[in-house]
């Protein structure tokens, strides 16, 4: 019997841009479709290597389906 694919969850990750002193630090939220929270944070860090990232929550399966998120995808929301 083939192994099941791990369930994918849409995790939201807060990303803080570096403070350059001239402007207020920016905060953006990304969604990452991953099998666990650590993989989601790592995926967002790969996209934004210079920013501070923090797991902030999840999206419902229904909303993730409406956004047509694919496994491994990272998207700003």
Z-matrix of the N, CA and C atoms (Angstrom, degrees):
N
C 1 1.444
C 2 1.532 1 108.15
N 3 1.347 2 118.34 1 127.61
C 4 1.465 3 120.26 2 -179.11
C 5 1.519 4 111.14 3 -68.21
N 6 1.335 5 114.37 4 149.41
C 7 1.467 6 119.82 5 179.48
C 8 1.531 7 109.51 6 -70.52
N 9 1.328 8 115.86 7 144.86
C 10 1.455 9 121.05 8 178.17
C 11 1.525 10 109.80 9 -74.78
N 12 1.330 11 115.43 10 148.77
C 13 1.454 12 120.38 11 173.11
C 14 1.523 13 107.61 12 -71.80
N 15 1.338 14 118.30 13 142.66
C 16 1.459 15 119.39 14 177.45
C 17 1.533 16 110.32 15 -65.98
N 18 1.312 17 115.81 16 144.48
C 19 1.468 18 120.92 17 178.86
C 20 1.528 19 109.12 18 -63.81
N 21 1.304 20 116.09 19 133.61
C 22 1.455 21 122.43 20 178.33
C 23 1.527 22 109.19 21 -96.00
N 24 1.317 23 116.09 22 138.07
C 25 1.454 24 122.55 23 179.22
C 26 1.518 25 108.39 24 -125.97
N 27 1.322 26 117.36 25 144.49
C 28 1.462 27 122.18 26 176.96
C 29 1.527 28 108.31 27 -89.39
N 30 1.319 29 116.43 28 103.16
C 31 1.463 30 122.22 29 179.63
C 32 1.525 31 109.61 30 -94.25
N 33 1.327 32 116.32 31 138.77
C 34 1.460 33 119.94 32 174.14
C 35 1.526 34 108.07 33 -96.96
N 36 1.337 35 114.80 34 138.52
C 37 1.454 36 121.60 35 -176.38
C 38 1.525 37 107.96 36 -130.95
N 39 1.339 38 116.83 37 124.73
C 40 1.463 39 122.25 38 177.32
C 41 1.522 40 108.70 39 -83.21
N 42 1.335 41 116.02 40 134.40
C 43 1.458 42 122.18 41 -178.50
C 44 1.522 43 108.14 42 -123.00
N 45 1.334 44 116.45 43 122.18
C 46 1.461 45 122.33 44 177.28
C 47 1.513 46 109.03 45 -105.02
N 48 1.332 47 116.26 46 122.58
C 49 1.458 48 120.61 47 177.18
C 50 1.522 49 108.86 48 -73.27
N 51 1.315 50 115.73 49 154.72
C 52 1.462 51 120.60 50 179.78
C 53 1.524 52 110.16 51 -62.69
N 54 1.310 53 116.74 52 142.76
C 55 1.462 54 123.31 53 178.87
C 56 1.522 55 107.99 54 -79.58
N 57 1.340 56 116.76 55 114.90
C 58 1.460 57 119.89 56 -179.84
C 59 1.518 58 112.64 57 -93.05
N 60 1.313 59 118.29 58 -0.85
C 61 1.451 60 122.77 59 177.67
C 62 1.519 61 113.27 60 88.75
N 63 1.318 62 117.91 61 -28.44
C 64 1.457 63 121.68 62 -178.19
C 65 1.525 64 111.81 63 -85.12
N 66 1.311 65 116.68 64 -38.44
C 67 1.461 66 122.15 65 -177.74
C 68 1.527 67 109.68 66 -120.74
N 69 1.309 68 114.82 67 160.47
C 70 1.466 69 119.13 68 174.26
C 71 1.525 70 108.59 69 -66.22
N 72 1.333 71 117.49 70 143.41
C 73 1.465 72 118.90 71 178.96
C 74 1.528 73 110.55 72 -60.57
N 75 1.317 74 115.91 73 136.66
C 76 1.461 75 121.29 74 -178.72
C 77 1.516 76 111.26 75 -86.04
N 78 1.309 77 115.88 76 148.64
C 79 1.466 78 121.70 77 176.56
C 80 1.520 79 107.08 78 -127.46
N 81 1.324 80 115.25 79 127.30
C 82 1.459 81 121.65 80 176.36
C 83 1.514 82 108.21 81 -127.63
N 84 1.315 83 115.58 82 157.82
C 85 1.462 84 120.90 83 177.02
C 86 1.522 85 107.93 84 -118.88
N 87 1.318 86 115.10 85 130.89
C 88 1.463 87 122.51 86 177.29
C 89 1.516 88 108.15 87 -115.26
N 90 1.312 89 115.42 88 154.02
C 91 1.459 90 121.07 89 172.87
C 92 1.525 91 106.99 90 -115.45
N 93 1.313 92 115.87 91 134.00
C 94 1.463 93 122.05 92 179.36
C 95 1.520 94 108.69 93 -126.65
N 96 1.311 95 116.38 94 126.89
C 97 1.461 96 121.85 95 178.10
C 98 1.528 97 106.97 96 -88.70
N 99 1.331 98 116.51 97 112.13
C 100 1.460 99 120.78 98 -175.12
C 101 1.524 100 109.99 99 -148.45
N 102 1.334 101 115.03 100 168.79
C 103 1.462 102 120.15 101 -178.82
C 104 1.521 103 112.78 102 -84.92
N 105 1.339 104 117.60 103 -20.51
C 106 1.468 105 120.40 104 177.76
C 107 1.527 106 109.83 105 -151.33
N 108 1.324 107 118.48 106 163.05
C 109 1.468 108 121.46 107 -175.74
C 110 1.531 109 113.65 108 -61.56
N 111 1.320 110 117.95 109 -37.33
C 112 1.465 111 119.86 110 -179.10
C 113 1.520 112 111.36 111 -65.77
N 114 1.327 113 116.87 112 -37.92
C 115 1.465 114 120.79 113 177.71
C 116 1.527 115 110.35 114 -66.56
N 117 1.326 116 117.58 115 -36.26
C 118 1.465 117 121.16 116 178.28
C 119 1.522 118 110.84 117 -65.46
N 120 1.324 119 116.93 118 -46.24
C 121 1.468 120 120.74 119 179.12
C 122 1.526 121 110.11 120 -62.95
N 123 1.326 122 117.65 121 -42.03
C 124 1.466 123 121.26 122 179.11
C 125 1.532 124 111.16 123 -63.22
N 126 1.323 125 117.39 124 -38.62
C 127 1.463 126 120.89 125 179.42
C 128 1.522 127 110.98 126 -65.12
N 129 1.330 128 116.97 127 -40.88
C 130 1.465 129 120.18 128 179.02
C 131 1.529 130 109.95 129 -70.12
N 132 1.336 131 117.69 130 -38.85
C 133 1.462 132 120.05 131 177.39
C 134 1.523 133 111.35 132 -62.06
N 135 1.315 134 117.77 133 -32.81
C 136 1.462 135 120.94 134 177.92
C 137 1.527 136 110.96 135 -66.02
N 138 1.337 137 116.67 136 -33.14
C 139 1.464 138 121.48 137 179.52
C 140 1.530 139 111.03 138 -80.16
N 141 1.331 140 117.11 139 -36.76
C 142 1.469 141 123.37 140 -177.12
C 143 1.534 142 109.54 141 -123.91
N 144 1.337 143 118.64 142 73.24
C 145 1.472 144 120.31 143 -172.10
C 146 1.527 145 115.15 144 -67.27
N 147 1.327 146 118.99 145 -26.15
C 148 1.462 147 121.19 146 -176.36
C 149 1.531 148 113.32 147 -91.37
N 150 1.309 149 118.30 148 -3.96
C 151 1.463 150 122.06 149 -174.80
C 152 1.526 151 111.39 150 -99.53
N 153 1.320 152 114.57 151 157.48
C 154 1.471 153 121.08 152 173.44
C 155 1.523 154 107.52 153 -86.26
N 156 1.334 155 116.32 154 131.17
C 157 1.465 156 120.56 155 -178.55
C 158 1.521 157 110.29 156 -121.04
N 159 1.334 158 114.93 157 150.39
C 160 1.462 159 120.96 158 -179.64
C 161 1.528 160 108.73 159 -150.12
N 162 1.309 161 116.61 160 131.85
C 163 1.451 162 121.71 161 177.04
C 164 1.522 163 108.62 162 -63.67
N 165 1.344 164 116.77 163 132.69
C 166 1.459 165 118.16 164 -178.09
C 167 1.525 166 113.97 165 -120.52
N 168 1.320 167 119.14 166 -16.93
C 169 1.460 168 119.21 167 178.23
C 170 1.508 169 111.76 168 161.96
N 171 1.341 170 115.72 169 -157.59
C 172 1.458 171 122.07 170 179.44
C 173 1.520 172 109.70 171 -137.24
N 174 1.320 173 114.95 172 161.23
C 175 1.456 174 121.41 173 171.09
C 176 1.524 175 107.81 174 -103.33
N 177 1.303 176 116.84 175 155.90
C 178 1.461 177 120.26 176 177.47
C 179 1.526 178 109.58 177 -68.93
N 180 1.319 179 116.06 178 156.55
C 181 1.460 180 121.03 179 177.00
C 182 1.527 181 110.39 180 -59.46
N 183 1.302 182 116.27 181 -37.06
C 184 1.461 183 121.14 182 -179.09
C 185 1.529 184 111.12 183 -64.88
N 186 1.334 185 117.38 184 -44.55
C 187 1.455 186 120.78 185 179.30
C 188 1.531 187 111.01 186 -68.03
N 189 1.324 188 117.03 187 -40.02
C 190 1.468 189 120.78 188 177.36
C 191 1.530 190 110.25 189 -60.63
N 192 1.319 191 117.09 190 -38.93
C 193 1.463 192 120.85 191 178.34
C 194 1.527 193 111.02 192 -66.99
N 195 1.325 194 116.67 193 -39.66
C 196 1.475 195 120.23 194 179.04
C 197 1.520 196 111.49 195 -66.66
N 198 1.333 197 116.79 196 -31.93
C 199 1.466 198 121.10 197 177.47
C 200 1.531 199 111.96 198 -80.45
N 201 1.343 200 116.12 199 -7.41
C 202 1.465 201 123.01 200 -179.75
C 203 1.528 202 111.56 201 56.05
N 204 1.332 203 115.31 202 46.25
C 205 1.461 204 120.65 203 178.58
C 206 1.520 205 109.85 204 -76.25
N 207 1.320 206 116.23 205 138.89
C 208 1.460 207 121.88 206 178.94
C 209 1.527 208 109.23 207 -108.00
N 210 1.320 209 118.36 208 154.01
C 211 1.473 210 120.78 209 178.29
C 212 1.541 211 111.22 210 -55.47
N 213 1.323 212 115.29 211 131.65
C 214 1.454 213 121.59 212 179.74
C 215 1.521 214 114.45 213 86.93
N 216 1.316 215 118.02 214 -6.19
C 217 1.458 216 121.52 215 -176.88
C 218 1.529 217 110.39 216 -78.47
N 219 1.335 218 115.48 217 141.05
C 220 1.467 219 123.41 218 174.49
C 221 1.518 220 106.68 219 -123.46
N 222 1.339 221 115.92 220 129.80
C 223 1.458 222 120.33 221 -176.48
C 224 1.526 223 109.68 222 -144.54
N 225 1.340 224 118.05 223 137.89
C 226 1.478 225 119.26 224 172.89
C 227 1.519 226 110.13 225 -71.26
N 228 1.316 227 116.86 226 144.10
C 229 1.470 228 120.17 227 176.42
C 230 1.516 229 109.11 228 -127.09
